[in-house]
Amino acid sequence: MSASDITHADADSEADQAGWDAVRDLPPSAKLVAKVLEYNDTLTQSQLADETLLPPRTVRYALSRLEDAGVVDSRFSFADARKRIYSLRIE
């Protein structure tokens, strides 16, 4: 492993830590949604509600807070354009 590889890995881990620092101050529901997304690469809002056992309204609020913090990405589902797929930007 070269010095540049180590530097690049350190930069990635610092970026990830900064992302989790942003999540730390969010409500518990947002933390739970972030953790579920960490273990499942991509999920829809209804899948998140099923996995977390949270009401859909709470999941919507959590996702909006995570998006505001810049730690969650969303895109339209290719299978069903009415749905959005969410993924975590930090690892």
C-alpha positions in Angstrom: 0.0 0.0 0.0 1.4 3.3 -1.0 1.4 6.6 1.0 -1.2 8.0 -1.4 -3.5 5.0 -0.8 -3.2 5.5 3.0 -4.0 9.2 2.6 -7.0 8.5 0.4 -8.3 5.9 3.0 -7.9 8.4 5.8 -9.8 11.1 3.9 -12.6 8.6 3.2 -12.9 7.7 6.9 -12.8 11.3 8.0 -15.7 12.1 5.5 -17.6 9.1 6.9 -17.0 10.3 10.5 -18.2 13.8 9.6 -21.4 12.2 8.1 -22.1 10.2 11.3 -21.4 13.4 13.3 -24.2 15.1 11.4 -26.5 12.2 12.3 -25.6 12.3 16.0 -27.7 15.4 16.6 -30.8 14.2 14.7 -33.9 12.6 16.3 -33.8 8.9 17.2 -36.1 8.0 14.3 -33.6 9.5 11.9 -30.7 7.6 13.5 -32.7 4.4 13.2 -33.4 5.0 9.6 -29.8 5.8 8.9 -28.7 2.5 10.6 -31.2 0.5 8.6 -29.9 2.1 5.4 -26.4 1.3 6.5 -27.3 -2.5 6.6 -29.5 -2.4 3.5 -28.0 -0.6 0.5 -31.2 0.9 -0.9 -34.8 0.9 0.4 -38.1 2.6 -0.5 -39.9 4.6 2.1 -42.4 1.7 2.7 -39.6 -0.8 3.0 -38.0 1.5 5.6 -41.3 1.7 7.5 -41.5 -2.1 7.5 -37.9 -2.6 8.6 -37.9 0.0 11.4 -41.5 -0.6 12.5 -42.0 3.2 12.5 -45.1 4.9 11.1 -44.8 6.1 7.5 -45.1 9.7 8.6 -42.2 9.3 11.0 -40.1 7.7 8.3 -40.9 10.6 6.0 -39.8 13.1 8.7 -36.6 11.1 9.4 -35.7 11.0 5.7 -36.3 14.7 5.3 -34.0 15.4 8.2 -31.3 13.0 6.8 -31.6 14.6 3.4 -31.2 18.1 5.0 -28.1 16.8 6.8 -26.7 15.6 3.4 -26.3 12.0 4.4 -29.0 10.3 2.4 -29.5 10.3 -1.4 -32.8 9.6 -3.1 -33.6 8.7 -6.7 -36.6 7.4 -8.6 -37.2 3.7 -8.8 -36.7 2.2 -12.2 -39.3 -0.5 -11.4 -41.9 1.9 -10.2 -41.4 5.6 -11.0 -44.0 6.6 -8.3 -41.5 5.5 -5.6 -38.2 6.8 -4.5 -35.2 4.7 -3.4 -33.1 5.9 -0.6 -29.4 5.1 0.2 -26.9 6.3 2.8 -24.0 8.4 1.6 -21.8 7.5 4.5 -20.4 4.1 5.3 
